[in-house]
Amino acid sequence: MRQPLIGLSAATLFLILPAALQAQAPPPDPWSFSVQGGFAVQQEADLKDTDGAFSVDRVFVSASLDYRWNFRNSLSVSIGGGNSDYDFSNIDGLEGDVPWGKIENRRVSLAGRFGFGEKGSIFVIPTLRFNGESGASSSDSRSWGLLGGLAWRIHEDLTIGPGLGIFDRIEDSTRVFPILLIDWNISERWNLSTGRGLAASQGPGLTLSYQLAPSWQLAFTGRYEEVNFRLDDQGPAPGGVGTDQSIPLVLGASWEPNRSVGLSAFAGVELGGELELKDVNGRILSNREYDPAPIFGATFELKF
């Protein structure tokens, strides 16, 4: 089970790399259905160079339907939603108002995986997202994203290739970034792979995992997170845009007693955190870094 550890604010996109690129026969049942979800808690972090602190509680659940006409070709759709509940205290400036409160996240994603040649695969994942404060306009909270890439099975223990992420940002320029697609069995127990993102995550990170036992796995995951969202018509920036960005690093343990059930728990820290607040005209009202923040949580996945 690849670790879905970070950013619990919208749907799990997909497992970036297939388990067996070389397999050609169709699976026994081409249809599969899964439900994923979980929670994450960012404990209180102080804002740098100013008074104030904040914490975040995140919850999320999603459902995915997948059709595989063989082990190298599949198409799936994922729908999910959740909330990120920000709690600010002792904020200095902004006339005493907190910048935002509960952020609602909704997402619809398609994921296509198509084999080419003897050992190659193409991945295409378009996504429609709605990230906005409770009470904000849905149409003004809409953005889109696209992940794509190519990967080749170099040998039985290594699949690797380049990818690209393109993400529209609310009232901001589109962000484009490279992705490394990799699934490398370093040894019998060690694996380095492209990790999965949950929810508002804007692309995969990297996961180094260790297989403790057939049903137990430890994993260390790192990624870059940037989420922006539309604000409601109240507060210091009515109709404006908020952004929360950080680099979460977490250590997790997962238990997969069978192919239908997966549970995981994780703990770590968010580094390089920064909060930005813009008004409706795109003018930056506040840009504040925050101290390293402890995070912990748990996820589940059920397959049918």
C-alpha positions in Angstrom: 0.0 0.0 0.0 1.6 3.3 -1.1 1.2 5.8 1.8 -1.5 8.5 1.3 -0.1 10.6 4.2 -0.3 14.3 3.4 -2.8 17.1 2.8 -6.1 15.7 3.8 -8.3 18.3 2.1 -9.6 16.7 -1.2 -9.7 13.4 -3.1 -7.0 10.8 -3.6 -6.0 11.1 -7.2 -4.6 7.7 -8.1 -1.7 5.4 -7.7 0.9 7.0 -10.0 2.7 3.9 -11.1 1.1 0.5 -11.9 2.1 -2.5 -9.8 3.1 -4.5 -12.9 3.6 -2.7 -16.2 4.4 -5.9 -18.1 1.2 -7.7 -17.4 -1.2 -7.9 -20.3 -4.1 -10.2 -19.3 -7.2 -8.5 -18.1 -7.9 -8.7 -14.3 -10.6 -11.2 -13.0 -13.0 -8.3 -12.4 -12.3 -5.1 -14.5 -14.4 -2.9 -12.2 -13.3 -1.8 -8.7 -14.7 0.7 -6.2 -12.8 2.3 -3.2 -13.5 4.7 -0.4 -10.7 6.8 1.1 -10.6 9.3 4.0 -9.0 10.5 7.1 -8.0 13.4 9.3 -4.9 15.5 10.0 -4.2 17.9 12.8 -1.7 20.8 12.5 -1.0 21.8 16.1 -0.6 25.5 17.0 2.2 27.3 15.2 3.3 30.9 16.0 3.5 33.5 13.2 7.0 34.9 12.8 7.9 38.5 13.3 4.4 39.3 14.6 1.9 38.4 17.3 -0.5 35.6 16.7 -0.8 31.8 16.2 -3.0 29.3 14.4 -3.9 25.6 14.2 -5.7 23.6 11.5 -8.0 20.5 11.7 -8.6 18.7 8.4 -11.0 16.0 7.5 -11.7 14.4 4.1 -13.4 11.5 2.4 -13.6 10.4 -1.3 -14.8 7.6 -3.5 -13.2 6.2 -6.7 -14.5 4.0 -9.5 -11.9 2.3 -11.6 -12.2 0.2 -14.8 -9.2 -1.8 -16.0 -9.5 -3.6 -19.3 -6.0 -5.0 -18.6 -3.2 -4.4 -16.1 -1.6 -1.6 -18.3 -4.7 0.3 -19.2 -7.3 1.8 -16.9 -9.6 4.8 -16.4 -11.0 6.0 -13.1 -13.1 8.8 -11.7 -12.8 10.2 -8.1 -15.1 12.5 -6.2 -14.3 13.8 -2.8 -14.8 16.6 -0.3 -13.6 17.9 3.1 -12.9 20.8 5.3 -9.9 22.6 6.7 -10.9 24.4 9.9 -8.4 27.2 10.8 -8.3 28.5 14.4 -6.4 31.9 14.7 -5.6 33.5 18.1 -4.0 36.8 19.1 -3.7 38.1 15.5 -1.9 41.4 15.3 -3.1 43.9 12.6 -5.9 43.5 10.1 -8.1 45.4 12.5 -8.2 42.4 14.8 -10.0 40.2 12.3 -8.8 36.7 11.6 -8.0 36.2 7.9 -10.3 33.2 7.4 -12.0 30.3 9.1 -13.4 27.0 7.7 -12.2 26.2 4.2 -14.3 23.8 2.1 -12.6 21.6 -0.5 -14.3 19.7 -3.3 -12.7 17.8 -6.1 -13.6 15.7 -9.2 -10.7 13.9 -10.9 -10.3 11.6 -13.9 -7.2 9.3 -14.1 -6.1 7.6 -17.3 -3.2 5.1 -17.6 -2.4 3.7 -21.0 0.4 1.4 -22.0 2.5 1.9 -25.1 5.3 -0.3 -26.5 6.4 -3.2 -24.4 7.4 -1.3 -21.2 6.0 2.2 -21.4 2.9 3.9 -19.8 1.3 7.3 -20.2 -0.5 9.0 -17.3 -3.1 11.8 -17.6 -5.0 13.2 -14.6 -7.2 16.3 -15.2 -8.9 17.7 -12.0 -11.6 20.2 -11.3 -11.4 21.8 -7.8 -13.5 24.1 -5.6 -11.6 25.6 -2.7 -13.4 28.3 -0.7 -14.2 29.6 2.7 -17.6 28.6 3.9 -20.1 31.0 2.4 -17.9 32.0 -0.6 -19.2 31.7 -4.1 -18.6 28.3 -5.7 -18.1 29.7 -9.2 -15.4 32.1 -7.8 -13.7 29.2 -5.9 -13.2 27.0 -9.0 -9.8 26.1 -10.4 -8.4 23.2 -12.5 -5.2 21.1 -12.6 -3.5 18.6 -14.8 -0.9 15.9 -14.0 0.7 14.0 -16.8 3.8 11.9 -17.6 5.5 9.0 -19.2 7.2 6.1 -17.4 9.2 3.1 -18.6 9.9 -0.2 -16.9 13.7 -0.3 -17.1 13.8 -3.7 -15.4 11.7 -5.7 -13.0 12.6 -3.5 -10.0 12.7 0.0 -11.5 10.0 2.0 -13.4 10.9 5.7 -14.0 10.0 8.7 -16.2 9.3 12.4 -16.4 6.1 14.2 -15.6 4.6 17.6 -15.5 2.0 19.3 -13.2 0.0 22.3 -14.4 -2.3 24.0 -11.8 -4.5 27.0 -12.2 -4.6 29.3 -9.1 -7.5 31.5 -8.0 -6.8 35.1 -9.1 -3.1 34.2 -9.8 -0.8 32.9 -12.5 -0.9 29.2 -13.5 1.8 27.1 -11.8 3.9 24.6 -13.8 6.3 22.2 -12.2 8.2 19.0 -13.1 7.4 15.6 -11.5 9.6 12.5 -11.1 7.6 9.3 -11.7 9.4 6.4 -10.0 8.8 3.0 -8.5 12.1 1.5 -7.4 12.5 -1.6 -5.4 15.9 -0.8 -3.9 16.0 -4.1 -2.1 13.6 -6.8 -1.0 12.1 -4.5 1.7 13.1 -1.0 0.6 11.1 1.0 -2.0 11.3 4.6 -3.3 8.2 5.8 -5.1 6.1 8.7 -6.2 3.7 9.2 -3.4 0.0 9.9 -3.7 -1.6 13.2 -2.8 -4.9 13.6 -1.0 -7.2 16.4 -1.6 -5.8 19.9 -2.1 -2.4 18.5 -2.7 -1.1 19.9 -6.0 0.9 16.9 -7.1 2.8 13.9 -5.8 5.8 13.8 -3.5 8.3 11.1 -2.8 8.0 8.2 -0.4 10.7 6.0 1.0 9.1 2.9 2.5 10.3 -0.2 4.4 8.3 -3.4 4.5 8.3 -4.6 8.1 6.1 -7.6 7.5 3.6 -8.8 4.8 0.9 -6.5 6.2 3.0 -3.8 7.9 5.0 -0.9 6.3 6.9 2.1 7.5 7.3 5.2 5.2 8.9 8.6 5.2 7.2 11.1 2.9 8.0 14.6 1.8 6.3 17.0 -0.6 5.6 20.7 -1.3 2.1 21.9 -0.5 0.4 25.1 -1.8 -3.4 25.6 -1.5 -5.2 28.8 -2.3 -8.9 29.5 -1.7 -11.6 32.1 -2.2 -12.7 34.0 0.9 -16.2 34.9 1.9 -17.7 38.5 1.8 -16.7 39.2 5.4 -13.4 39.6 7.3 -10.5 41.8 6.4 -10.5 40.8 2.7 -14.1 40.3 1.4 -14.0 38.1 -1.7 -10.2 37.9 -1.6 -7.9 34.9 -1.7 -6.0 33.1 1.0 -2.9 30.9 0.5 -1.3 28.3 2.8 2.0 26.8 1.7 4.5 24.5 3.5 6.8 21.5 3.1 5.4 18.6 5.2 7.8 15.8 6.3 6.1 12.8 7.9 6.8 9.3 9.2 3.9 6.9 8.9 3.0 3.3 9.6 0.4 1.4 7.6 -1.4 -1.9 8.1 -3.0 -3.8 5.2 -4.4 -7.1 6.6 -5.9 -7.9 3.2 -6.3 -6.4 -0.3 -9.6 -4.7 0.8 -8.5 -2.8 3.9 -5.7 -0.3 4.5 -5.1 1.8 7.6 -2.3 4.2 8.3 -1.2 6.7 11.0 1.4 9.4 10.6 3.2 12.2 12.5 5.7 14.8 11.4 6.4 18.5 10.9 5.5 21.2 8.4 8.5 23.4 7.5 8.8 26.6 5.5 5.2 27.6 6.3 3.7 30.8 4.9 0.2 32.4 4.9 -0.8 35.0 2.4 -3.9 37.2 2.2 -4.9 39.1 -0.9 -7.9 41.4 -1.4 -10.3 41.0 -4.3 -8.1 43.2 -6.5 -5.1 41.0 -6.0 -3.3 43.4 -3.6 -1.3 41.6 -0.9 -2.6 42.6 2.5 -0.5 40.2 4.6 2.3 37.7 4.0 3.4 35.9 7.1 5.7 33.0 7.7 5.0 30.6 10.6 7.2 28.4 12.8 7.6 24.7 12.2 4.3 23.1 13.0 3.8 19.5 14.4 1.2 17.4 12.4 -0.4 14.1 13.0 -3.3 12.1 11.6 -4.6 8.9 10.2 -6.1 7.6 6.9 -8.1 4.6 5.7 -8.8 3.0 2.4 -11.5 0.4 1.6 -11.6 -1.5 -1.7 -14.7 -3.4 -3.1 
